[in-house]
Amino acid sequence: MAGTPARPPVLIVGNFLSRSTGTRGVCEDLAERLARRGWRVLTTSDRPGRTARLCHMVATCWRRRADYRVAQVDVFSGPAFLWAQAV
């Protein structure tokens, strides 16, 4: 559509753990809402355990780097700032 800004593919980095913990993160809601509105959304990570999740986040950022143009990284506590630096 002319005049409509393009929607770049977006990567959302956060804790997507609701399936395993029952606790839903804001990043999960954001990813779903963007996808419903036509955005191409990639997400990471649903891995249990901090180390496995961090490794999956970094690996996804690197391996899928050609598949997204914008990244949103959830940061909400001390350790998360280190994770954000890593990705």
N, CA, C and O atoms as a Maestro MAE file, in Angstrom:
{
 s_m_m2io_version
 :::
 2.0.0
}

f_m_ct {
 s_m_title
 :::
 protein
 m_atom[348] {
  # First column is atom index #
  i_m_mmod_type
  r_m_x_coord
  r_m_y_coord
  r_m_z_coord
  i_m_residue_number
  s_m_chain_name
  s_m_pdb_residue_name
  s_m_pdb_atom_name
  i_m_atomic_number
  :::
  1 25 0.830 -1.171 0.000 1 A "MET " " N  " 7
  2 3 0.000 0.000 0.000 1 A "MET " " CA " 6
  3 2 0.882 1.245 0.000 1 A "MET " " C  " 6
  4 15 1.809 1.346 0.803 1 A "MET " " O  " 8
  5 25 0.606 2.169 -0.873 2 A "ALA " " N  " 7
  6 3 1.379 3.401 -0.930 2 A "ALA " " CA " 6
  7 2 1.142 4.216 0.333 2 A "ALA " " C  " 6
  8 15 0.013 4.335 0.808 2 A "ALA " " O  " 8
  9 25 2.214 4.771 0.863 3 A "GLY " " N  " 7
  10 3 2.112 5.601 2.049 3 A "GLY " " CA " 6
  11 2 2.118 4.834 3.360 3 A "GLY " " C  " 6
  12 15 2.203 5.439 4.429 3 A "GLY " " O  " 8
  13 25 2.031 3.520 3.294 4 A "THR " " N  " 7
  14 3 2.066 2.712 4.513 4 A "THR " " CA " 6
  15 2 3.504 2.330 4.814 4 A "THR " " C  " 6
  16 15 4.174 1.748 3.960 4 A "THR " " O  " 8
  17 25 3.995 2.642 6.009 5 A "PRO " " N  " 7
  18 3 5.375 2.286 6.327 5 A "PRO " " CA " 6
  19 2 5.553 0.769 6.359 5 A "PRO " " C  " 6
  20 15 4.676 0.033 6.811 5 A "PRO " " O  " 8
  21 25 6.706 0.322 5.868 6 A "ALA " " N  " 7
  22 3 7.008 -1.112 5.871 6 A "ALA " " CA " 6
  23 2 7.164 -1.599 7.304 6 A "ALA " " C  " 6
  24 15 7.607 -0.860 8.184 6 A "ALA " " O  " 8
  25 25 6.802 -2.824 7.515 7 A "ARG " " N  " 7
  26 3 6.971 -3.442 8.833 7 A "ARG " " CA " 6
  27 2 8.169 -4.375 8.759 7 A "ARG " " C  " 6
  28 15 8.080 -5.462 8.188 7 A "ARG " " O  " 8
  29 25 9.275 -3.958 9.328 8 A "PRO " " N  " 7
  30 3 10.465 -4.810 9.256 8 A "PRO " " CA " 6
  31 2 10.292 -6.056 10.120 8 A "PRO " " C  " 6
  32 15 9.603 -6.013 11.140 8 A "PRO " " O  " 8
  33 25 10.911 -7.164 9.719 9 A "PRO " " N  " 7
  34 3 10.877 -8.355 10.580 9 A "PRO " " CA " 6
  35 2 11.519 -8.017 11.922 9 A "PRO " " C  " 6
  36 15 12.534 -7.323 11.978 9 A "PRO " " O  " 8
  37 25 10.918 -8.512 12.999 10 A "VAL " " N  " 7
  38 3 11.392 -8.171 14.338 10 A "VAL " " CA " 6
  39 2 11.740 -9.437 15.122 10 A "VAL " " C  " 6
  40 15 11.053 -10.454 15.031 10 A "VAL " " O  " 8
  41 25 12.816 -9.346 15.887 11 A "LEU " " N  " 7
  42 3 13.212 -10.407 16.811 11 A "LEU " " CA " 6
  43 2 12.909 -9.917 18.216 11 A "LEU " " C  " 6
  44 15 13.330 -8.828 18.605 11 A "LEU " " O  " 8
  45 25 12.182 -10.717 18.974 12 A "ILE " " N  " 7
  46 3 11.900 -10.383 20.366 12 A "ILE " " CA " 6
  47 2 12.657 -11.372 21.238 12 A "ILE " " C  " 6
  48 15 12.437 -12.581 21.177 12 A "ILE " " O  " 8
  49 25 13.560 -10.824 22.054 13 A "VAL " " N  " 7
  50 3 14.404 -11.625 22.934 13 A "VAL " " CA " 6
  51 2 13.881 -11.471 24.358 13 A "VAL " " C  " 6
  52 15 13.850 -10.368 24.903 13 A "VAL " " O  " 8
  53 25 13.477 -12.573 24.944 14 A "GLY " " N  " 7
  54 3 12.948 -12.535 26.304 14 A "GLY " " CA " 6
  55 2 12.689 -13.931 26.817 14 A "GLY " " C  " 6
  56 15 13.116 -14.917 26.216 14 A "GLY " " O  " 8
  57 25 11.990 -14.008 27.925 15 A "ASN " " N  " 7
  58 3 11.653 -15.295 28.527 15 A "ASN " " CA " 6
  59 2 10.268 -15.719 28.056 15 A "ASN " " C  " 6
  60 15 9.256 -15.203 28.529 15 A "ASN " " O  " 8
  61 25 10.233 -16.655 27.128 16 A "PHE " " N  " 7
  62 3 8.979 -17.200 26.606 16 A "PHE " " CA " 6
  63 2 8.727 -18.534 27.306 16 A "PHE " " C  " 6
  64 15 8.806 -19.599 26.692 16 A "PHE " " O  " 8
  65 25 8.426 -18.457 28.585 17 A "LEU " " N  " 7
  66 3 8.395 -19.646 29.435 17 A "LEU " " CA " 6
  67 2 6.999 -20.057 29.889 17 A "LEU " " C  " 6
  68 15 6.874 -20.932 30.746 17 A "LEU " " O  " 8
  69 25 5.959 -19.459 29.347 18 A "SER " " N  " 7
  70 3 4.621 -19.737 29.876 18 A "SER " " CA " 6
  71 2 4.220 -21.201 29.735 18 A "SER " " C  " 6
  72 15 3.477 -21.715 30.572 18 A "SER " " O  " 8
  73 25 4.689 -21.871 28.710 19 A "ARG " " N  " 7
  74 3 4.341 -23.293 28.554 19 A "ARG " " CA " 6
  75 2 4.922 -24.141 29.675 19 A "ARG " " C  " 6
  76 15 4.295 -25.105 30.115 19 A "ARG " " O  " 8
  77 25 6.114 -23.789 30.138 20 A "SER " " N  " 7
  78 3 6.751 -24.613 31.168 20 A "SER " " CA " 6
  79 2 6.511 -24.104 32.589 20 A "SER " " C  " 6
  80 15 6.534 -24.888 33.537 20 A "SER " " O  " 8
  81 25 6.280 -22.797 32.745 21 A "THR " " N  " 7
  82 3 6.124 -22.257 34.101 21 A "THR " " CA " 6
  83 2 4.707 -21.791 34.415 21 A "THR " " C  " 6
  84 15 4.332 -21.668 35.581 21 A "THR " " O  " 8
  85 25 3.923 -21.531 33.374 22 A "GLY " " N  " 7
  86 3 2.585 -20.999 33.584 22 A "GLY " " CA " 6
  87 2 2.560 -19.492 33.775 22 A "GLY " " C  " 6
  88 15 1.488 -18.893 33.856 22 A "GLY " " O  " 8
  89 25 3.730 -18.878 33.847 23 A "THR " " N  " 7
  90 3 3.834 -17.432 34.002 23 A "THR " " CA " 6
  91 2 4.097 -16.813 32.640 23 A "THR " " C  " 6
  92 15 5.071 -17.152 31.967 23 A "THR " " O  " 8
  93 25 3.228 -15.910 32.247 24 A "ARG " " N  " 7
  94 3 3.314 -15.300 30.923 24 A "ARG " " CA " 6
  95 2 4.050 -13.972 31.013 24 A "ARG " " C  " 6
  96 15 3.742 -13.128 31.855 24 A "ARG " " O  " 8
  97 25 5.032 -13.802 30.124 25 A "GLY " " N  " 7
  98 3 5.796 -12.567 30.077 25 A "GLY " " CA " 6
  99 2 5.185 -11.554 29.128 25 A "GLY " " C  " 6
  100 15 4.442 -11.914 28.215 25 A "GLY " " O  " 8
  101 25 5.496 -10.296 29.345 26 A "VAL " " N  " 7
  102 3 5.022 -9.221 28.474 26 A "VAL " " CA " 6
  103 2 5.491 -9.459 27.041 26 A "VAL " " C  " 6
  104 15 4.767 -9.162 26.091 26 A "VAL " " O  " 8
  105 25 6.700 -9.993 26.888 27 A "CYS " " N  " 7
  106 3 7.236 -10.231 25.547 27 A "CYS " " CA " 6
  107 2 6.364 -11.212 24.764 27 A "CYS " " C  " 6
  108 15 6.265 -11.103 23.542 27 A "CYS " " O  " 8
  109 25 5.735 -12.164 25.443 28 A "GLU " " N  " 7
  110 3 4.854 -13.114 24.760 28 A "GLU " " CA " 6
  111 2 3.616 -12.411 24.215 28 A "GLU " " C  " 6
  112 15 3.190 -12.672 23.090 28 A "GLU " " O  " 8
  113 25 3.046 -11.525 25.015 29 A "ASP " " N  " 7
  114 3 1.885 -10.757 24.555 29 A "ASP " " CA " 6
  115 2 2.263 -9.856 23.387 29 A "ASP " " C  " 6
  116 15 1.529 -9.770 22.402 29 A "ASP " " O  " 8
  117 25 3.399 -9.188 23.493 30 A "LEU " " N  " 7
  118 3 3.855 -8.305 22.421 30 A "LEU " " CA " 6
  119 2 4.045 -9.081 21.123 30 A "LEU " " C  " 6
  120 15 3.598 -8.637 20.065 30 A "LEU " " O  " 8
  121 25 4.701 -10.231 21.193 31 A "ALA " " N  " 7
  122 3 4.942 -11.045 19.995 31 A "ALA " " CA " 6
  123 2 3.625 -11.454 19.338 31 A "ALA " " C  " 6
  124 15 3.485 -11.364 18.118 31 A "ALA " " O  " 8
  125 25 2.674 -11.896 20.133 32 A "GLU " " N  " 7
  126 3 1.379 -12.311 19.588 32 A "GLU " " CA " 6
  127 2 0.628 -11.147 18.957 32 A "GLU " " C  " 6
  128 15 0.049 -11.287 17.880 32 A "GLU " " O  " 8
  129 25 0.638 -10.009 19.622 33 A "ARG " " N  " 7
  130 3 -0.093 -8.850 19.095 33 A "ARG " " CA " 6
  131 2 0.523 -8.338 17.794 33 A "ARG " " C  " 6
  132 15 -0.193 -8.000 16.851 33 A "ARG " " O  " 8
  133 25 1.845 -8.284 17.750 34 A "LEU " " N  " 7
  134 3 2.495 -7.851 16.512 34 A "LEU " " CA " 6
  135 2 2.197 -8.821 15.371 34 A "LEU " " C  " 6
  136 15 1.901 -8.397 14.254 34 A "LEU " " O  " 8
  137 25 2.274 -10.120 15.653 35 A "ALA " " N  " 7
  138 3 1.997 -11.128 14.624 35 A "ALA " " CA " 6
  139 2 0.560 -11.008 14.113 35 A "ALA " " C  " 6
  140 15 0.320 -11.120 12.911 35 A "ALA " " O  " 8
  141 25 -0.385 -10.784 15.008 36 A "ARG " " N  " 7
  142 3 -1.790 -10.617 14.601 36 A "ARG " " CA " 6
  143 2 -1.982 -9.403 13.698 36 A "ARG " " C  " 6
  144 15 -2.894 -9.368 12.871 36 A "ARG " " O  " 8
  145 25 -1.121 -8.418 13.864 37 A "ARG " " N  " 7
  146 3 -1.241 -7.201 13.049 37 A "ARG " " CA " 6
  147 2 -0.384 -7.247 11.789 37 A "ARG " " C  " 6
  148 15 -0.211 -6.237 11.107 37 A "ARG " " O  " 8
  149 25 0.148 -8.425 11.488 38 A "GLY " " N  " 7
  150 3 0.852 -8.597 10.222 38 A "GLY " " CA " 6
  151 2 2.360 -8.486 10.270 38 A "GLY " " C  " 6
  152 15 3.012 -8.543 9.227 38 A "GLY " " O  " 8
  153 25 2.928 -8.329 11.448 39 A "TRP " " N  " 7
  154 3 4.377 -8.270 11.561 39 A "TRP " " CA " 6
  155 2 4.952 -9.678 11.471 39 A "TRP " " C  " 6
  156 15 4.321 -10.637 11.916 39 A "TRP " " O  " 8
  157 25 6.130 -9.804 10.904 40 A "ARG " " N  " 7
  158 3 6.864 -11.068 10.934 40 A "ARG " " CA " 6
  159 2 7.686 -11.050 12.217 40 A "ARG " " C  " 6
  160 15 8.561 -10.201 12.385 40 A "ARG " " O  " 8
  161 25 7.406 -11.985 13.121 41 A "VAL " " N  " 7
  162 3 8.004 -11.975 14.455 41 A "VAL " " CA " 6
  163 2 8.782 -13.264 14.699 41 A "VAL " " C  " 6
  164 15 8.265 -14.364 14.507 41 A "VAL " " O  " 8
  165 25 10.030 -13.109 15.124 42 A "LEU " " N  " 7
  166 3 10.851 -14.220 15.596 42 A "LEU " " CA " 6
  167 2 10.991 -14.044 17.099 42 A "LEU " " C  " 6
  168 15 11.049 -12.918 17.592 42 A "LEU " " O  " 8
  169 25 11.046 -15.151 17.828 43 A "THR " " N  " 7
  170 3 11.183 -15.056 19.279 43 A "THR " " CA " 6
  171 2 12.270 -15.984 19.798 43 A "THR " " C  " 6
  172 15 12.580 -17.007 19.188 43 A "THR " " O  " 8
  173 25 12.831 -15.613 20.913 44 A "THR " " N  " 7
  174 3 13.758 -16.454 21.663 44 A "THR " " CA " 6
  175 2 13.748 -15.994 23.104 44 A "THR " " C  " 6
  176 15 13.801 -14.778 23.291 44 A "THR " " O  " 8
  177 25 13.688 -16.772 24.104 45 A "SER " " N  " 7
  178 3 13.897 -18.186 24.155 45 A "SER " " CA " 6
  179 2 12.900 -18.833 25.104 45 A "SER " " C  " 6
  180 15 12.456 -18.226 26.079 45 A "SER " " O  " 8
  181 25 12.560 -20.075 24.798 46 A "ASP " " N  " 7
  182 3 11.654 -20.847 25.650 46 A "ASP " " CA " 6
  183 2 12.400 -21.929 26.424 46 A "ASP " " C  " 6
  184 15 11.777 -22.816 27.006 46 A "ASP " " O  " 8
  185 25 13.716 -21.862 26.434 47 A "ARG " " N  " 7
  186 3 14.528 -22.885 27.105 47 A "ARG " " CA " 6
  187 2 14.497 -22.704 28.621 47 A "ARG " " C  " 6
  188 15 14.702 -21.598 29.122 47 A "ARG " " O  " 8
  189 25 14.241 -23.791 29.348 48 A "PRO " " N  " 7
  190 3 14.329 -23.705 30.809 48 A "PRO " " CA " 6
  191 2 15.794 -23.648 31.241 48 A "PRO " " C  " 6
  192 15 16.661 -24.222 30.582 48 A "PRO " " O  " 8
  193 25 16.058 -22.979 32.312 49 A "GLY " " N  " 7
  194 3 17.431 -22.859 32.812 49 A "GLY " " CA " 6
  195 2 18.129 -21.654 32.216 49 A "GLY " " C  " 6
  196 15 18.109 -21.448 31.002 49 A "GLY " " O  " 8
  197 25 18.740 -20.863 33.069 50 A "ARG " " N  " 7
  198 3 19.365 -19.606 32.632 50 A "ARG " " CA " 6
  199 2 20.449 -19.802 31.586 50 A "ARG " " C  " 6
  200 15 20.472 -19.101 30.574 50 A "ARG " " O  " 8
  201 25 21.343 -20.745 31.821 51 A "THR " " N  " 7
  202 3 22.463 -20.933 30.898 51 A "THR " " CA " 6
  203 2 21.966 -21.387 29.535 51 A "THR " " C  " 6
  204 15 22.394 -20.855 28.510 51 A "THR " " O  " 8
  205 25 21.073 -22.360 29.513 52 A "ALA " " N  " 7
  206 3 20.526 -22.849 28.242 52 A "ALA " " CA " 6
  207 2 19.775 -21.737 27.520 52 A "ALA " " C  " 6
  208 15 19.870 -21.612 26.299 52 A "ALA " " O  " 8
  209 25 19.027 -20.927 28.274 53 A "ARG " " N  " 7
  210 3 18.261 -19.833 27.669 53 A "ARG " " CA " 6
  211 2 19.193 -18.775 27.084 53 A "ARG " " C  " 6
  212 15 18.967 -18.306 25.968 53 A "ARG " " O  " 8
  213 25 20.230 -18.397 27.815 54 A "LEU " " N  " 7
  214 3 21.184 -17.413 27.314 54 A "LEU " " CA " 6
  215 2 21.866 -17.917 26.051 54 A "LEU " " C  " 6
  216 15 21.995 -17.175 25.077 54 A "LEU " " O  " 8
  217 25 22.300 -19.168 26.059 55 A "CYS " " N  " 7
  218 3 22.951 -19.744 24.872 55 A "CYS " " CA " 6
  219 2 22.003 -19.744 23.679 55 A "CYS " " C  " 6
  220 15 22.406 -19.432 22.559 55 A "CYS " " O  " 8
  221 25 20.745 -20.093 23.921 56 A "HIS " " N  " 7
  222 3 19.758 -20.101 22.841 56 A "HIS " " CA " 6
  223 2 19.505 -18.688 22.315 56 A "HIS " " C  " 6
  224 15 19.373 -18.491 21.107 56 A "HIS " " O  " 8
  225 25 19.438 -17.709 23.212 57 A "MET " " N  " 7
  226 3 19.235 -16.321 22.793 57 A "MET " " CA " 6
  227 2 20.372 -15.842 21.898 57 A "MET " " C  " 6
  228 15 20.135 -15.291 20.823 57 A "MET " " O  " 8
  229 25 21.601 -16.055 22.345 58 A "VAL " " N  " 7
  230 3 22.764 -15.605 21.574 58 A "VAL " " CA " 6
  231 2 22.831 -16.341 20.239 58 A "VAL " " C  " 6
  232 15 23.077 -15.728 19.200 58 A "VAL " " O  " 8
  233 25 22.612 -17.647 20.268 59 A "ALA " " N  " 7
  234 3 22.665 -18.437 19.034 59 A "ALA " " CA " 6
  235 2 21.589 -17.991 18.051 59 A "ALA " " C  " 6
  236 15 21.852 -17.886 16.853 59 A "ALA " " O  " 8
  237 25 20.387 -17.727 18.541 60 A "THR " " N  " 7
  238 3 19.305 -17.278 17.663 60 A "THR " " CA " 6
  239 2 19.631 -15.924 17.050 60 A "THR " " C  " 6
  240 15 19.433 -15.721 15.852 60 A "THR " " O  " 8
  241 25 20.127 -14.999 17.860 61 A "CYS " " N  " 7
  242 3 20.500 -13.676 17.336 61 A "CYS " " CA " 6
  243 2 21.517 -13.806 16.212 61 A "CYS " " C  " 6
  244 15 21.416 -13.127 15.191 61 A "CYS " " O  " 8
  245 25 22.486 -14.672 16.402 62 A "TRP " " N  " 7
  246 3 23.551 -14.831 15.408 62 A "TRP " " CA " 6
  247 2 23.059 -15.591 14.178 62 A "TRP " " C  " 6
  248 15 23.229 -15.130 13.049 62 A "TRP " " O  " 8
  249 25 22.460 -16.737 14.396 63 A "ARG " " N  " 7
  250 3 22.052 -17.594 13.271 63 A "ARG " " CA " 6
  251 2 20.943 -16.988 12.429 63 A "ARG " " C  " 6
  252 15 20.889 -17.210 11.220 63 A "ARG " " O  " 8
  253 25 20.068 -16.233 13.050 64 A "ARG " " N  " 7
  254 3 18.923 -15.668 12.325 64 A "ARG " " CA " 6
  255 2 19.129 -14.195 11.986 64 A "ARG " " C  " 6
  256 15 18.168 -13.500 11.657 64 A "ARG " " O  " 8
  257 25 20.360 -13.712 12.060 65 A "ARG " " N  " 7
  258 3 20.630 -12.281 11.880 65 A "ARG " " CA " 6
  259 2 20.163 -11.735 10.535 65 A "ARG " " C  " 6
  260 15 19.884 -10.541 10.425 65 A "ARG " " O  " 8
  261 25 20.074 -12.570 9.521 66 A "ALA " " N  " 7
  262 3 19.598 -12.108 8.214 66 A "ALA " " CA " 6
  263 2 18.071 -12.100 8.130 66 A "ALA " " C  " 6
  264 15 17.506 -11.612 7.151 66 A "ALA " " O  " 8
  265 25 17.408 -12.635 9.147 67 A "ASP " " N  " 7
  266 3 15.952 -12.783 9.121 67 A "ASP " " CA " 6
  267 2 15.195 -11.684 9.857 67 A "ASP " " C  " 6
  268 15 13.964 -11.685 9.859 67 A "ASP " " O  " 8
  269 25 15.904 -10.747 10.481 68 A "TYR " " N  " 7
  270 3 15.226 -9.659 11.187 68 A "TYR " " CA " 6
  271 2 15.988 -8.354 10.982 68 A "TYR " " C  " 6
  272 15 17.187 -8.352 10.703 68 A "TYR " " O  " 8
  273 25 15.267 -7.247 11.127 69 A "ARG " " N  " 7
  274 3 15.867 -5.917 10.977 69 A "ARG " " CA " 6
  275 2 15.837 -5.132 12.282 69 A "ARG " " C  " 6
  276 15 16.623 -4.204 12.477 69 A "ARG " " O  " 8
  277 25 14.935 -5.508 13.165 70 A "VAL " " N  " 7
  278 3 14.761 -4.821 14.439 70 A "VAL " " CA " 6
  279 2 14.732 -5.874 15.537 70 A "VAL " " C  " 6
  280 15 14.113 -6.927 15.383 70 A "VAL " " O  " 8
  281 25 15.409 -5.585 16.651 71 A "ALA " " N  " 7
  282 3 15.369 -6.489 17.800 71 A "ALA " " CA " 6
  283 2 14.878 -5.730 19.024 71 A "ALA " " C  " 6
  284 15 15.264 -4.586 19.261 71 A "ALA " " O  " 8
  285 25 14.033 -6.379 19.784 72 A "GLN " " N  " 7
  286 3 13.551 -5.849 21.054 72 A "GLN " " CA " 6
  287 2 14.016 -6.839 22.109 72 A "GLN " " C  " 6
  288 15 13.691 -8.025 22.043 72 A "GLN " " O  " 8
  289 25 14.780 -6.349 23.088 73 A "VAL " " N  " 7
  290 3 15.347 -7.211 24.122 73 A "VAL " " CA " 6
  291 2 14.722 -6.837 25.463 73 A "VAL " " C  " 6
  292 15 14.862 -5.707 25.929 73 A "VAL " " O  " 8
  293 25 14.030 -7.800 26.079 74 A "ASP " " N  " 7
  294 3 13.458 -7.577 27.412 74 A "ASP " " CA " 6
  295 2 14.576 -7.496 28.439 74 A "ASP " " C  " 6
  296 15 15.407 -8.400 28.530 74 A "ASP " " O  " 8
  297 25 14.598 -6.425 29.206 75 A "VAL " " N  " 7
  298 3 15.581 -6.258 30.281 75 A "VAL " " CA " 6
  299 2 14.815 -5.748 31.495 75 A "VAL " " C  " 6
  300 15 14.184 -4.692 31.445 75 A "VAL " " O  " 8
  301 25 14.878 -6.516 32.597 76 A "PHE " " N  " 7
  302 3 14.076 -6.151 33.757 76 A "PHE " " CA " 6
  303 2 14.775 -6.371 35.088 76 A "PHE " " C  " 6
  304 15 14.207 -6.062 36.135 76 A "PHE " " O  " 8
  305 25 16.005 -6.902 35.073 77 A "SER " " N  " 7
  306 3 16.705 -7.131 36.342 77 A "SER " " CA " 6
  307 2 18.212 -7.136 36.110 77 A "SER " " C  " 6
  308 15 18.666 -7.114 34.966 77 A "SER " " O  " 8
  309 25 18.982 -7.166 37.187 78 A "GLY " " N  " 7
  310 3 20.445 -7.151 37.102 78 A "GLY " " CA " 6
  311 2 21.038 -8.130 36.109 78 A "GLY " " C  " 6
  312 15 21.754 -7.702 35.204 78 A "GLY " " O  " 8
  313 25 20.772 -9.455 36.237 79 A "PRO " " N  " 7
  314 3 21.352 -10.416 35.298 79 A "PRO " " CA " 6
  315 2 20.905 -10.187 33.854 79 A "PRO " " C  " 6
  316 15 21.660 -10.467 32.923 79 A "PRO " " O  " 8
  317 25 19.699 -9.686 33.661 80 A "ALA " " N  " 7
  318 3 19.198 -9.464 32.307 80 A "ALA " " CA " 6
  319 2 20.014 -8.413 31.561 80 A "ALA " " C  " 6
  320 15 20.103 -8.462 30.334 80 A "ALA " " O  " 8
  321 25 20.607 -7.470 32.277 81 A "PHE " " N  " 7
  322 3 21.438 -6.469 31.612 81 A "PHE " " CA " 6
  323 2 22.664 -7.129 30.991 81 A "PHE " " C  " 6
  324 15 23.115 -6.719 29.921 81 A "PHE " " O  " 8
  325 25 23.198 -8.137 31.650 82 A "LEU " " N  " 7
  326 3 24.327 -8.882 31.078 82 A "LEU " " CA " 6
  327 2 23.886 -9.663 29.852 82 A "LEU " " C  " 6
  328 15 24.616 -9.728 28.863 82 A "LEU " " O  " 8
  329 25 22.705 -10.254 29.906 83 A "TRP " " N  " 7
  330 3 22.192 -11.000 28.761 83 A "TRP " " CA " 6
  331 2 21.992 -10.062 27.575 83 A "TRP " " C  " 6
  332 15 22.302 -10.412 26.437 83 A "TRP " " O  " 8
  333 25 21.472 -8.867 27.852 84 A "ALA " " N  " 7
  334 3 21.253 -7.894 26.782 84 A "ALA " " CA " 6
  335 2 22.570 -7.509 26.120 84 A "ALA " " C  " 6
  336 15 22.625 -7.342 24.902 84 A "ALA " " O  " 8
  337 25 23.623 -7.369 26.906 85 A "GLN " " N  " 7
  338 3 24.949 -7.090 26.338 85 A "GLN " " CA " 6
  339 2 25.396 -8.220 25.429 85 A "GLN " " C  " 6
  340 15 26.002 -7.980 24.385 85 A "GLN " " O  " 8
  341 25 25.099 -9.450 25.822 86 A "ALA " " N  " 7
  342 3 25.538 -10.614 25.045 86 A "ALA " " CA " 6
  343 2 24.855 -10.679 23.690 86 A "ALA " " C  " 6
  344 15 25.470 -11.074 22.699 86 A "ALA " " O  " 8
  345 25 23.584 -10.294 23.643 87 A "VAL " " N  " 7
  346 3 22.875 -10.365 22.366 87 A "VAL " " CA " 6
  347 2 22.998 -9.055 21.617 87 A "VAL " " C  " 6
  348 15 22.464 -8.921 20.516 87 A "VAL " " O  " 8
  :::
 }
 m_bond[347] {
  # First column is bond index #
  i_m_from
  i_m_to
  i_m_order
  :::
  1 1 2 1
  2 2 3 1
  3 3 4 2
  4 3 5 1
  5 5 6 1
  6 6 7 1
  7 7 8 2
  8 7 9 1
  9 9 10 1
  10 10 11 1
  11 11 12 2
  12 11 13 1
  13 13 14 1
  14 14 15 1
  15 15 16 2
  16 15 17 1
  17 17 18 1
  18 18 19 1
  19 19 20 2
  20 19 21 1
  21 21 22 1
  22 22 23 1
  23 23 24 2
  24 23 25 1
  25 25 26 1
  26 26 27 1
  27 27 28 2
  28 27 29 1
  29 29 30 1
  30 30 31 1
  31 31 32 2
  32 31 33 1
  33 33 34 1
  34 34 35 1
  35 35 36 2
  36 35 37 1
  37 37 38 1
  38 38 39 1
  39 39 40 2
  40 39 41 1
  41 41 42 1
  42 42 43 1
  43 43 44 2
  44 43 45 1
  45 45 46 1
  46 46 47 1
  47 47 48 2
  48 47 49 1
  49 49 50 1
  50 50 51 1
  51 51 52 2
  52 51 53 1
  53 53 54 1
  54 54 55 1
  55 55 56 2
  56 55 57 1
  57 57 58 1
  58 58 59 1
  59 59 60 2
  60 59 61 1
  61 61 62 1
  62 62 63 1
  63 63 64 2
  64 63 65 1
  65 65 66 1
  66 66 67 1
  67 67 68 2
  68 67 69 1
  69 69 70 1
  70 70 71 1
  71 71 72 2
  72 71 73 1
  73 73 74 1
  74 74 75 1
  75 75 76 2
  76 75 77 1
  77 77 78 1
  78 78 79 1
  79 79 80 2
  80 79 81 1
  81 81 82 1
  82 82 83 1
  83 83 84 2
  84 83 85 1
  85 85 86 1
  86 86 87 1
  87 87 88 2
  88 87 89 1
  89 89 90 1
  90 90 91 1
  91 91 92 2
  92 91 93 1
  93 93 94 1
  94 94 95 1
  95 95 96 2
  96 95 97 1
  97 97 98 1
  98 98 99 1
  99 99 100 2
  100 99 101 1
  101 101 102 1
  102 102 103 1
  103 103 104 2
  104 103 105 1
  105 105 106 1
  106 106 107 1
  107 107 108 2
  108 107 109 1
  109 109 110 1
  110 110 111 1
  111 111 112 2
  112 111 113 1
  113 113 114 1
  114 114 115 1
  115 115 116 2
  116 115 117 1
  117 117 118 1
  118 118 119 1
  119 119 120 2
  120 119 121 1
  121 121 122 1
  122 122 123 1
  123 123 124 2
  124 123 125 1
  125 125 126 1
  126 126 127 1
  127 127 128 2
  128 127 129 1
  129 129 130 1
  130 130 131 1
  131 131 132 2
  132 131 133 1
  133 133 134 1
  134 134 135 1
  135 135 136 2
  136 135 137 1
  137 137 138 1
  138 138 139 1
  139 139 140 2
  140 139 141 1
  141 141 142 1
  142 142 143 1
  143 143 144 2
  144 143 145 1
  145 145 146 1
  146 146 147 1
  147 147 148 2
  148 147 149 1
  149 149 150 1
  150 150 151 1
  151 151 152 2
  152 151 153 1
  153 153 154 1
  154 154 155 1
  155 155 156 2
  156 155 157 1
  157 157 158 1
  158 158 159 1
  159 159 160 2
  160 159 161 1
  161 161 162 1
  162 162 163 1
  163 163 164 2
  164 163 165 1
  165 165 166 1
  166 166 167 1
  167 167 168 2
  168 167 169 1
  169 169 170 1
  170 170 171 1
  171 171 172 2
  172 171 173 1
  173 173 174 1
  174 174 175 1
  175 175 176 2
  176 175 177 1
  177 177 178 1
  178 178 179 1
  179 179 180 2
  180 179 181 1
  181 181 182 1
  182 182 183 1
  183 183 184 2
  184 183 185 1
  185 185 186 1
  186 186 187 1
  187 187 188 2
  188 187 189 1
  189 189 190 1
  190 190 191 1
  191 191 192 2
  192 191 193 1
  193 193 194 1
  194 194 195 1
  195 195 196 2
  196 195 197 1
  197 197 198 1
  198 198 199 1
  199 199 200 2
  200 199 201 1
  201 201 202 1
  202 202 203 1
  203 203 204 2
  204 203 205 1
  205 205 206 1
  206 206 207 1
  207 207 208 2
  208 207 209 1
  209 209 210 1
  210 210 211 1
  211 211 212 2
  212 211 213 1
  213 213 214 1
  214 214 215 1
  215 215 216 2
  216 215 217 1
  217 217 218 1
  218 218 219 1
  219 219 220 2
  220 219 221 1
  221 221 222 1
  222 222 223 1
  223 223 224 2
  224 223 225 1
  225 225 226 1
  226 226 227 1
  227 227 228 2
  228 227 229 1
  229 229 230 1
  230 230 231 1
  231 231 232 2
  232 231 233 1
  233 233 234 1
  234 234 235 1
  235 235 236 2
  236 235 237 1
  237 237 238 1
  238 238 239 1
  239 239 240 2
  240 239 241 1
  241 241 242 1
  242 242 243 1
  243 243 244 2
  244 243 245 1
  245 245 246 1
  246 246 247 1
  247 247 248 2
  248 247 249 1
  249 249 250 1
  250 250 251 1
  251 251 252 2
  252 251 253 1
  253 253 254 1
  254 254 255 1
  255 255 256 2
  256 255 257 1
  257 257 258 1
  258 258 259 1
  259 259 260 2
  260 259 261 1
  261 261 262 1
  262 262 263 1
  263 263 264 2
  264 263 265 1
  265 265 266 1
  266 266 267 1
  267 267 268 2
  268 267 269 1
  269 269 270 1
  270 270 271 1
  271 271 272 2
  272 271 273 1
  273 273 274 1
  274 274 275 1
  275 275 276 2
  276 275 277 1
  277 277 278 1
  278 278 279 1
  279 279 280 2
  280 279 281 1
  281 281 282 1
  282 282 283 1
  283 283 284 2
  284 283 285 1
  285 285 286 1
  286 286 287 1
  287 287 288 2
  288 287 289 1
  289 289 290 1
  290 290 291 1
  291 291 292 2
  292 291 293 1
  293 293 294 1
  294 294 295 1
  295 295 296 2
  296 295 297 1
  297 297 298 1
  298 298 299 1
  299 299 300 2
  300 299 301 1
  301 301 302 1
  302 302 303 1
  303 303 304 2
  304 303 305 1
  305 305 306 1
  306 306 307 1
  307 307 308 2
  308 307 309 1
  309 309 310 1
  310 310 311 1
  311 311 312 2
  312 311 313 1
  313 313 314 1
  314 314 315 1
  315 315 316 2
  316 315 317 1
  317 317 318 1
  318 318 319 1
  319 319 320 2
  320 319 321 1
  321 321 322 1
  322 322 323 1
  323 323 324 2
  324 323 325 1
  325 325 326 1
  326 326 327 1
  327 327 328 2
  328 327 329 1
  329 329 330 1
  330 330 331 1
  331 331 332 2
  332 331 333 1
  333 333 334 1
  334 334 335 1
  335 335 336 2
  336 335 337 1
  337 337 338 1
  338 338 339 1
  339 339 340 2
  340 339 341 1
  341 341 342 1
  342 342 343 1
  343 343 344 2
  344 343 345 1
  345 345 346 1
  346 346 347 1
  347 347 348 2
  :::
 }
}
